[in-house]
Amino acid sequence: MLDPVLEARIAILVAIALVYMLFDVFNRRNVPSMFAYGTLVVGALVTLFFSASLYAMGVSFGIAAIVCGVGYVVYRAGQLGAADVIEFAAISMILPIQQTPLLASYQQFGLPFALSMFIGTGVVALLLIPLYYLPRAQGMLGRKLRDMVSRRDIFKGTATLAAYFAFGLFLVYNIPLSTAGITLLLVMCIGSFATILFERPITDSMIEYIPVNKFEDGDIIALNLMKNSEISSIRARVHGFDRLITNKLIELMKKKKIKARFPVYRDAMPLALPIFIGVVLSLLFGNLMLLIIS
């Protein structure tokens, strides 16, 4: 039987992650700010009322602060949305430390639940990215996927397979791998290989070339699809030009009368979906990296 307090924490956590996912999937990847900030309040209240001691309360707020700090850096780099960072922070307060998994009993070493959730999200995303984008790329680009794979892509994909194989051999000879651990490695290997091999069609299926007046706060520019000379020219005119588009940057680019069209990521895979699955996997099986060596 679970402790009633832990049961309440888990129920609140799953409910919040589920609502984030529903907004992200069915509301055009738009999570209302009121809801997002409200989940931070809920997380803080859970910490205040459910913490067993001042030390536990401090640990909870400390982990959330680290999640916010790291998340903000990743957000500014254009790799995560603001709502995703807030979701991670809220969940880290609701369940600060990874508990014994519901369907497993191996040691979790008191690691933060946010770490388990982040790893679980990454593993799920590795699998979902090719499943989500490759059919989309096939329909949008009107070409066979194999025709969009270069020799460089094949080399990078093969190198990835070799790296996973070498890592797997290292584990086999040093740590007895469980069936679950082998399965997890295979899932990560297949997802990584497909994503790297079909990197160009996946990227092209995400991109829309748009002018500055159609930018939205939080948009991400695919700088890797722009020439270095173009990027340098824009940066010379617009201070702070980078991947992440903010309202301030939009106003500055309009003021400088930038007329170019930019490759912007649009209709991206709803990240709250792999986050939700990552949350469920972490509750059921714990930190998936520990699953490999347990």
For each residue, the residues with C-beta under 8 A, 3 or more apart:
1:
2: 6 7 10
3: 6 7
4: 7 8
5: 8 9 50
6: 2 3 9 10 99
7: 2 3 4 10 11
8: 4 5 11 12 50
9: 5 6 12 13 46 50 94 95
10: 2 6 7 13 14 95 283
11: 7 8 14 15
12: 8 9 15 16 42 46 94
13: 9 10 16 17 91 94 95 279 283
14: 10 11 17 18 279 280 283
15: 11 12 18 19
16: 12 13 19 20 39 42 87 90 91 94
17: 13 14 20 21 87 91 272 275 276 279
18: 14 15 21 22 276
19: 15 16 22 23 35
20: 16 17 23 24 31 39 83 87 272 275 276
21: 17 18 24 25 270 272 273 275 276
22: 18 19 25 26 27
23: 19 20 26 27 30 31 32 35 272
24: 20 21 27 29 30 31 83 270 271 272 273
25: 21 22 270 272 273
26: 22 23
27: 22 23 24 30 31 32
28:
29: 24 81 267 268 270
30: 23 24 27
31: 20 23 24 27 35 36 83 87 272
32: 23 27 35 36
33: 36 37
34: 37 38
35: 19 23 31 32 38 39
36: 31 32 33 39 40 82 83 86 87
37: 33 34 40 41 86
38: 34 35 41 42
39: 16 20 35 36 42 43 86 87 90
40: 36 37 43 44 86 89 90 93
41: 37 38 44 45
42: 12 16 38 39 45 46 90 94
43: 39 40 46 47 64 89 90 91 92 93 94
44: 40 41 47 48 61 93
45: 41 42 48 49
46: 9 12 42 43 49 50 93 94
47: 43 44 50 51 57 60 61 64 93 94 96
48: 44 45 51 57
49: 45 46
50: 5 8 9 46 47
51: 47 48 54 56 57 60
52: 56
53: 56 57
54: 51 57 58
55: 58 59
56: 51 52 53 59 60 96
57: 47 48 51 53 54 60 61
58: 54 55 61 62
59: 55 56 62 63 96 97
60: 47 51 56 57 63 64 92 93 96
61: 44 47 57 58 64 65 93
62: 58 59 65 66
63: 59 60 66 67 92 93 96 112 114
64: 43 47 60 61 67 68 89 90 92 93 96
65: 61 62 68 69
66: 62 63 69 70
67: 63 64 70 71 85 88 89 92 114
68: 64 65 71 72 85 89
69: 65 66 72 73
70: 66 67 73 74
71: 67 68 74 75 80 84 85 88 89
72: 68 69 75 76 85
73: 69 70 76 77
74: 70 71 77 79 80 85
75: 71 72 78 79 80 81 82 84 85 244
76: 72 73 244
77: 73 74 243 244
78: 75 220 221 242 243 244
79: 74 75
80: 71 74 75 84 85 271
81: 29 75 84 85 218 271
82: 36 75 85 86 218
83: 20 24 31 36 86 87 272
84: 71 75 80 81 87 88 271 272 275
85: 67 68 71 72 74 75 80 81 82 88 89
86: 36 37 39 40 82 83 89 90
87: 16 17 20 31 36 39 83 84 90 91 272 275
88: 67 71 84 85 91 92 114 117 118 275
89: 40 43 64 67 68 71 85 86 92 93
90: 16 39 40 42 43 64 86 87 93 94
91: 13 16 17 43 87 88 94 95 113 114 117 279
92: 43 60 63 64 67 88 89 95 96 112 113 114
93: 40 43 44 46 47 60 61 63 64 89 90 96
94: 9 12 13 16 42 43 46 47 90 91
95: 9 10 13 91 92 98 99 113
96: 47 56 59 60 63 64 92 93 112 113 114
97: 59 110 111 112 113
98: 95 108 110 111 112 113 115 116 282 286 287
99: 6 95 108 113
100: 104 105 108 286
101: 104 105 106 108 282 283 284 285 286
102: 283 284
103: 284 285
104: 100 101 284 285 286 291 294
105: 100 101
106: 101 286 290 291 294
107: 290 294
108: 98 99 100 101 111 116 286 287 290
109: 290
110: 97 98
111: 97 98 108 115 116 287
112: 63 92 96 97 98 115 116
113: 91 92 95 96 97 98 99 116 117 282
114: 63 67 88 91 92 96 117 118
115: 98 111 112 118 119 287
116: 98 108 111 112 113 119 120 282 286 287 288
117: 88 91 113 114 120 121 275 278 279 282
118: 88 114 115 121 122 278
119: 115 116 122 123 278 282 287 288 289
120: 116 117 123 124 277 278 279 281 282 288
121: 117 118 124 125 271 274 275 277 278
122: 118 119 125 126 274 278
123: 119 120 126 127 184 187 188 191 278 281 288
124: 120 121 127 128 274 277 278 281
125: 121 122 128 129 269 271 274
126: 122 123 129 187 188 191 192 195
127: 123 124 130 131 187 190 191
128: 124 125 131 132 269 273 274
129: 125 126 132 133 191 194 195 202 269
130: 127 133 134 191 194 195 198 202
131: 127 128 134 135
132: 128 129 135 136 269
133: 129 130 136 137 198 201 202 205 206 269
134: 130 131 137 138 145 194 198 201 202
135: 131 132 138 139
136: 132 133 139 140 205
137: 133 134 140 141 145 148 198 201 202 204 205
138: 134 135 141 144 145 201
139: 135 136 142
140: 136 137 204 205
141: 137 138 148 201 204 205
142: 139
143: 147 148 201
144: 138 147 148
145: 134 137 138 148 149 198 201
146: 149
147: 143 144
148: 137 141 143 144 145 198 200 201 204
149: 145 146 153 154 197 198 200 201
150: 153 154 200
151: 154 155
152: 155 156
153: 149 150 156 157 196 197 198 199 200
154: 149 150 151 157 158 197
155: 151 152 158 159
156: 152 153 159 160 196 197 199
157: 153 154 160 161 193 196 197
158: 154 155 161 162
159: 155 156 162 163
160: 156 157 163 164 189 192 193 196
161: 157 158 164 165 189 193
162: 158 159 165 166
163: 159 160 166 167
164: 160 161 167 168 185 188 189 192 193
165: 161 162 168 169
166: 162 163 169 170
167: 163 164 170 171 185
168: 164 165 171 172 177 182 185
169: 165 166 172 173
170: 166 167 173 174
171: 167 168 174 175 177 181 185 292 293
172: 168 169 175 177
173: 169 170
174: 170 171
175: 171 172 292 293
176:
177: 168 171 172 181 182 185 292 293
178: 181 182 291 292 294
179: 182 183
180: 183 184 285 291
181: 171 177 178 184 185 291 292 293 294
182: 168 177 178 179 185 186
183: 179 180 186 187
184: 123 180 181 187 188 288 291 292
185: 164 167 168 171 177 181 182 188 189 292
186: 182 183 189 190
187: 123 126 127 183 184 190 191
188: 123 126 164 184 185 191 192
189: 160 161 164 185 186 192 193
190: 127 186 187 193 194
191: 123 126 127 129 130 187 188 194 195
192: 126 160 164 188 189 195 196
193: 157 160 161 164 189 190 196 197
194: 129 130 134 190 191 197 198
195: 126 129 130 191 192 198 199 202
196: 153 156 157 160 192 193 199
197: 149 153 154 156 157 193 194
198: 130 133 134 137 145 148 149 153 194 195 201 202
199: 153 156 195 196 202 203
200: 148 149 150 153 203 204
201: 133 134 137 138 141 143 145 148 149 198 204 205
202: 129 130 133 134 137 195 198 199 205 206
203: 199 200 206 207 222 224 225
204: 137 140 141 148 200 201 207
205: 133 136 137 140 141 201 202
206: 133 202 203 222 265 266 267 268
207: 203 204 222 225 263 264 265 266
208: 263 264 266 267
209: 261 262 263 264
210: 214 215 261 262 264 266
211: 214 259 260 261 262
212: 215 250 253 254 258 259 260 262
213: 254
214: 210 211
215: 210 212 219 245 250 253 262 264
216: 219 245
217: 245 246 247 250
218: 81 82 244 245 246
219: 215 216 244 245 264 265 266
220: 78 243 244 245 264 265
221: 78 226 242 243 244 245 262 263 264 265
222: 203 206 207 225 226 243 263 264 265
223: 226 231 242 243
224: 203
225: 203 207 222 263
226: 221 222 223 230 231 262 263
227: 230 231
228: 231 232
229: 232 233
230: 226 227 233 234 260
231: 223 226 227 228 234 235 241
232: 228 229 235 236
233: 229 230 236 237
234: 230 231 237 238 241 258 260
235: 231 232 238 239 241
236: 232 233
237: 233 234 256 258
238: 234 235 241 249 252 253 256 258
239: 235 252
240: 248 249 252
241: 231 234 235 238 249 253
242: 78 221 223
243: 77 78 220 221 222 223
244: 75 76 77 78 218 219 220 221 249
245: 215 216 217 218 219 220 221 249 250 264
246: 217 218 249 250
247: 217 250 251
248: 240 251 252
249: 238 240 241 244 245 246 252 253
250: 212 215 217 245 246 247 253 254
251: 247 248 254 255
252: 238 239 240 248 249 255 256
253: 212 215 238 241 249 250 256 258
254: 212 213 250 251 257 258
255: 251 252
256: 237 238 252 253
257: 254
258: 212 234 237 238 253 254
259: 211 212
260: 211 212 230 234
261: 209 210 211
262: 209 210 211 212 215 221 226
263: 207 208 209 221 222 225 226
264: 207 208 209 210 215 219 220 221 222 245
265: 206 207 219 220 221 222 268
266: 206 207 208 210 219
267: 29 206 208
268: 29 206 265 271
269: 125 128 129 132 133 273 274
270: 21 24 25 29 273
271: 24 80 81 84 121 125 268 274 275
272: 17 20 21 23 24 25 31 83 84 87 275 276
273: 21 24 25 128 269 270 276 277
274: 121 122 124 125 128 269 271 277 278
275: 17 20 21 84 87 88 117 121 271 272 278 279
276: 17 18 20 21 272 273 279 280
277: 120 121 124 273 274 280 281
278: 117 118 119 120 121 122 123 124 274 275 281 282
279: 13 14 17 91 117 120 275 276 282 283
280: 14 276 277 283 284
281: 120 123 124 277 278 284 285 288
282: 98 101 113 116 117 119 120 278 279 285 286 287 288
283: 10 13 14 101 102 279 280
284: 101 102 103 104 280 281
285: 101 103 104 180 281 282 288 291
286: 98 100 101 104 106 108 116 282 290 291
287: 98 108 111 115 116 119 282 290 291
288: 116 119 120 123 184 281 282 285 291 292
289: 119 292 293
290: 106 107 108 109 286 287 293 294
291: 104 106 178 180 181 184 285 286 287 288 294
292: 171 175 177 178 181 184 185 288 289
293: 171 175 177 181 289 290
294: 104 106 107 178 181 290 291
